[in-house]
Every structure is written in structure tokens, then in C-alpha cells.
């Protein structure tokens, strides 16, 4: 079993052109409920509205990480987008999203 399929969050990976090359089970389930449907082999850029589309294009041009929260239908999610690196080479972008409580505790360490 691939460990990402048991992960309680959606993992979606696109290559440097924005083409989806991997989706874990939860990612596939989430996108199956939308008009985008099955995204494997399709452009991730096309399913992002502005300003997210421009942000993704920037991330594909100059690798950097981006994190934010979003909410819909009473569910809040953490989104983390980060460069996919292999042997020091930039290959694309990994997006991880998972549900978080509406009131999220914050702890200062140290």
C-alpha cells in the first residue's frame, strides 16, 4: 500500500508544466465531486481561478512554498503547496490539503 493513500488529507502533484501526475485516494475523491472530475494527465492551472492561477504559475516558474487556509460549507482546510524536488532538480509542485478545526489552538514553543 502507498502510505499517501492512508493519509487523511489530499495530496496532488503536478509537473513543471502544471500537468497532474499524481493524486492520492482522498485527492481523487475530492475532485470527483467537482466539475474538474478526474485530473490525472490534465492541467492543474486550468482548475484554479484568479489569483490562485497566477500564484501557481509563479510557483512553477520560480519554486517557492505557499500556505493558506480556506473554508467552504463549514469546513476549514489548510493548504500547503511546496516545490517537488528530486535529486536537487525542481520537478513540479506538491499540494497537500487537510481539514482543520475552525478554532485552531496556537502554541508557542521555547
C-alpha positions as CSV (number, residue, x, y, z in Angstrom):
1,X,0.0,0.0,0.0
2,X,1.2,3.5,-0.8
3,X,1.3,5.5,2.5
4,X,-0.2,8.5,0.9
5,X,-3.5,6.6,0.2
6,X,-3.9,6.2,4.0
7,X,-3.1,9.9,4.7
8,X,-6.1,11.9,6.0
9,X,-5.5,14.7,3.5
10,X,-5.5,15.2,-0.2
11,X,-2.1,15.1,-2.0
12,X,-2.0,16.3,-5.6
13,X,1.2,16.6,-7.6
14,X,1.8,18.4,-10.9
15,X,4.9,18.6,-13.1
16,X,6.6,21.8,-14.2
17,X,4.0,22.4,-16.9
18,X,1.2,22.1,-14.4
19,X,0.0,18.7,-15.5
20,X,-1.3,16.4,-12.7
21,X,1.0,13.4,-12.4
22,X,-0.2,12.0,-9.0
23,X,-3.3,12.1,-6.8
24,X,-3.7,10.1,-3.6
25,X,-7.1,8.4,-2.9
26,X,-8.5,11.4,-1.0
27,X,-7.5,13.9,-3.7
28,X,-9.2,11.7,-6.3
29,X,-12.4,11.5,-4.2
30,X,-12.5,15.3,-3.6
31,X,-12.0,16.2,-7.3
32,X,-14.5,13.5,-8.4
33,X,-17.2,15.7,-6.7
34,X,-16.3,18.7,-8.8
35,X,-16.7,19.6,-12.4
36,X,-13.0,19.0,-12.9
37,X,-13.5,15.3,-12.1
38,X,-10.5,13.1,-12.8
39,X,-7.5,15.4,-13.1
40,X,-4.7,12.9,-13.8
41,X,-3.0,14.0,-17.0
42,X,-4.9,17.3,-17.1
43,X,-3.8,20.9,-16.3
44,X,-4.0,21.9,-12.7
45,X,-3.6,25.5,-13.8
46,X,-7.0,25.4,-15.7
47,X,-8.9,24.5,-12.5
48,X,-7.6,27.4,-10.4
49,X,-9.4,30.8,-10.5
50,X,-7.5,34.0,-10.2
51,X,-5.5,35.0,-8.2
52,X,-4.6,31.3,-7.4
53,X,-3.9,30.6,-11.1
54,X,-1.3,33.4,-11.2
55,X,0.2,32.2,-7.9
56,X,0.6,28.6,-9.2
57,X,2.2,29.9,-12.4
58,X,4.7,31.9,-10.3
59,X,5.4,28.7,-8.2
60,X,6.1,26.8,-11.4
61,X,8.4,29.5,-12.7
62,X,10.4,30.1,-9.5
63,X,9.9,27.4,-6.9
64,X,8.7,28.5,-3.5
65,X,6.2,27.4,-0.9
66,X,2.7,28.8,-0.3
67,X,0.4,28.1,2.6
68,X,-3.1,29.3,3.5
69,X,-6.4,28.3,5.0
70,X,-9.7,28.2,3.1
71,X,-13.3,27.5,4.1
72,X,-16.4,26.1,2.4
73,X,-19.6,24.6,3.7
74,X,-18.5,25.0,7.3
75,X,-15.2,23.1,6.7
76,X,-11.9,24.8,7.1
77,X,-8.8,23.4,5.3
78,X,-5.1,24.0,5.5
79,X,-3.5,24.2,2.0
80,X,0.3,23.8,1.7
81,X,1.9,24.0,-1.8
82,X,5.6,23.3,-2.0
83,X,8.2,22.5,-4.7
84,X,8.6,18.9,-5.7
85,X,12.4,18.3,-5.8
86,X,14.2,15.2,-6.9
87,X,18.0,14.9,-6.7
88,X,18.2,18.7,-6.4
89,X,16.1,19.3,-9.5
90,X,12.7,21.1,-9.5
91,X,10.1,18.7,-10.9
92,X,6.8,20.5,-10.1
93,X,4.5,21.4,-7.2
94,X,3.0,19.2,-4.4
95,X,-0.2,20.4,-2.9
96,X,-1.4,18.9,0.5
97,X,-4.7,19.9,1.9
98,X,-6.4,18.7,5.1
99,X,-9.3,19.7,7.4
100,X,-8.5,21.8,10.5
101,X,-10.9,22.9,13.2
102,X,-12.5,26.4,12.9
103,X,-10.8,27.3,16.1
104,X,-7.2,26.1,15.9
105,X,-5.0,26.4,19.0
106,X,-1.6,28.0,18.6
107,X,1.2,27.1,20.9
108,X,4.5,29.0,21.3
109,X,7.4,26.6,21.9
110,X,10.7,27.6,23.5
